[in-house]
């Protein structure tokens, strides 16, 4: 999952980014409203965390402008102004949830997880697809109720495909959502991860979870539970 | 009632109509009477000269023609009469102590016009000195009941006459000519005049009353407008005085607008300053908290600092004590909060209901600051959402000058001990993850700063807790 983090306090930004990366997200950062707005409209993120008190353009305006541009990914608002008036204006501008400063990092992760699931119509943290299931909170992957151990990057790829079951996702889109903007899009790392995923999830080639569409991308097939 | 501009204006206008107009009427009527009397005096004087012209005195005898030129003197009881009388000395009484003599005279009628036929000669007629005039009113016997029913004009002249044609001895022969005229014409004229005068004065009075009413309405309109606009400001339908007021009120309206703007601006600046303060205090706290391995006691201290900042800043921002309250529509605030809370508690799938089908509830106003109402209802609704299983209900009512807002949920509810505890600052009876346990304490502070009441009961409809807020409207 690829996130945009807009926070002007550099220390807080670094700490948050560290925890988010540790939790399996790829994170782009912006330190002011203008940069936040630019990045937010340029890339199709899975979610954004935006502070309200930002230099150049305030957070509320950034959110409102993003929503006016028909950008629909979920936005979590961080605010030191935890008056209901501020919360209401933030949510009214188009944010999906808010968190007052100071916050527990676990709280941020839980809210983000819920927002991303909600944005693709998943209410439960456990996403099921036939014998395959993942728990987006504990990051656990099960095939036939057996725990499969995946690397961080492999899990991120699988989670993205699980959240978009049945859809064909291009290599470029997968790269964009799984890695931050410094990643070289031309490398064939996605192919490598797909191969590894297939091997780990379906060593006997019994299910063929992931199909390759030549020139188009990859698709996680939908199975009945 | 007496201390109102309207009353003062009505009183002064009424005094003018009821006192000044009748006074004008009396003066005019008086002047007319005097003028009329004078013209009658002139008329009678002219008659006396006409009579004098035809009177002849010879050898101590007065000769008058059979018919007079003015026919009214010839027709019986015509209302115009003439008498010629002579004053004769009855006796002279000399008093010893003084040198003067008291003389007693008697009036002897020498001649009277035919018009006096069948009427008694008036007995009390004056005979002025020679060459003098007397003009007064007397009764005439035919109409006994009326006093002074006639004008009388008396004029005394003296003829010089000789005893006989060949005698050279001359002596004076004084006579008095009395012209008597009925008051009927005079009274008729006067009555006509009075009738006209008072009719027109009455019309004028009515006209003035109508004009005064319009004048009053017109003059007081700006004040009425001002009152209406102030009421609108109080109920939140306006944020400043907008109408174009007359010069006398311009300063008041300008100053009021300035006051309103300053008050609102000041509160906004104050809020912004406090929000900035919160931002600059809480971001470092967030940094500390995000730094990972903090000890349990550090975490606790951080929580206490955060709680103190939040509580004190929110308390400082309350506009409850402010004297000027604009109205806030409760329903609009609820709609905003419902939209926000539906996002925050999306996963719980809560059903939010309010009794806004009731027109009165939809129009209900909170006399205070919108931010305060948002804070009050936001905190209570947030708690209700946390406690609720599936539904949150808000009921707004205005009963007997009071605004009552009830917020209920279908959660587990509170027992009596918890109800007491829950209103004490910092006390947490909930086990929810989020929040710092000061939401209700802030609600309590805000409620008391608005002199309201907060009570907790069990919801009859949903079974969970029901928080009731009551404010004076």
HADDOCK unambig.tbl for C-alpha pairs under 7 A between the chains (distance, minus, plus):
assign (segid A and resid 11 and name CA) (segid B and resid 287 and name CA) 6.40 0.50 0.50
assign (segid A and resid 12 and name CA) (segid B and resid 286 and name CA) 6.92 0.50 0.50
assign (segid A and resid 12 and name CA) (segid B and resid 287 and name CA) 4.74 0.50 0.50
assign (segid A and resid 12 and name CA) (segid B and resid 290 and name CA) 6.85 0.50 0.50
assign (segid A and resid 15 and name CA) (segid B and resid 290 and name CA) 5.97 0.50 0.50
assign (segid A and resid 15 and name CA) (segid B and resid 291 and name CA) 6.40 0.50 0.50
assign (segid A and resid 16 and name CA) (segid B and resid 290 and name CA) 6.78 0.50 0.50
assign (segid A and resid 80 and name CA) (segid B and resid 278 and name CA) 6.02 0.50 0.50
assign (segid A and resid 80 and name CA) (segid B and resid 279 and name CA) 4.72 0.50 0.50
assign (segid A and resid 80 and name CA) (segid B and resid 282 and name CA) 5.80 0.50 0.50
assign (segid A and resid 80 and name CA) (segid B and resid 283 and name CA) 6.76 0.50 0.50
assign (segid A and resid 81 and name CA) (segid B and resid 275 and name CA) 5.71 0.50 0.50
assign (segid A and resid 81 and name CA) (segid B and resid 278 and name CA) 6.36 0.50 0.50
assign (segid A and resid 81 and name CA) (segid B and resid 279 and name CA) 6.35 0.50 0.50
assign (segid A and resid 83 and name CA) (segid B and resid 375 and name CA) 6.40 0.50 0.50
assign (segid A and resid 84 and name CA) (segid B and resid 374 and name CA) 5.77 0.50 0.50
assign (segid A and resid 84 and name CA) (segid B and resid 375 and name CA) 5.15 0.50 0.50
assign (segid A and resid 84 and name CA) (segid B and resid 378 and name CA) 5.88 0.50 0.50
assign (segid A and resid 85 and name CA) (segid B and resid 371 and name CA) 5.71 0.50 0.50
assign (segid A and resid 85 and name CA) (segid B and resid 374 and name CA) 6.03 0.50 0.50
assign (segid A and resid 85 and name CA) (segid B and resid 375 and name CA) 6.96 0.50 0.50
assign (segid A and resid 88 and name CA) (segid B and resid 336 and name CA) 6.77 0.50 0.50
assign (segid A and resid 88 and name CA) (segid B and resid 337 and name CA) 6.59 0.50 0.50
assign (segid A and resid 88 and name CA) (segid B and resid 340 and name CA) 5.84 0.50 0.50
assign (segid A and resid 91 and name CA) (segid B and resid 340 and name CA) 5.74 0.50 0.50
assign (segid A and resid 92 and name CA) (segid B and resid 340 and name CA) 6.87 0.50 0.50
assign (segid A and resid 96 and name CA) (segid B and resid 343 and name CA) 5.84 0.50 0.50
assign (segid A and resid 96 and name CA) (segid B and resid 344 and name CA) 6.97 0.50 0.50
assign (segid A and resid 97 and name CA) (segid B and resid 343 and name CA) 6.55 0.50 0.50
assign (segid A and resid 97 and name CA) (segid B and resid 344 and name CA) 5.41 0.50 0.50
assign (segid A and resid 101 and name CA) (segid B and resid 282 and name CA) 5.84 0.50 0.50
assign (segid A and resid 101 and name CA) (segid B and resid 283 and name CA) 6.47 0.50 0.50
assign (segid A and resid 101 and name CA) (segid B and resid 286 and name CA) 5.66 0.50 0.50
assign (segid A and resid 102 and name CA) (segid B and resid 282 and name CA) 6.02 0.50 0.50
assign (segid A and resid 102 and name CA) (segid B and resid 283 and name CA) 6.80 0.50 0.50
assign (segid A and resid 102 and name CA) (segid B and resid 285 and name CA) 5.68 0.50 0.50
assign (segid A and resid 102 and name CA) (segid B and resid 286 and name CA) 4.01 0.50 0.50
assign (segid A and resid 102 and name CA) (segid B and resid 289 and name CA) 6.81 0.50 0.50
assign (segid A and resid 103 and name CA) (segid B and resid 286 and name CA) 6.19 0.50 0.50
assign (segid A and resid 104 and name CA) (segid B and resid 289 and name CA) 6.95 0.50 0.50
assign (segid A and resid 105 and name CA) (segid B and resid 290 and name CA) 6.51 0.50 0.50
assign (segid A and resid 123 and name CA) (segid B and resid 347 and name CA) 6.57 0.50 0.50
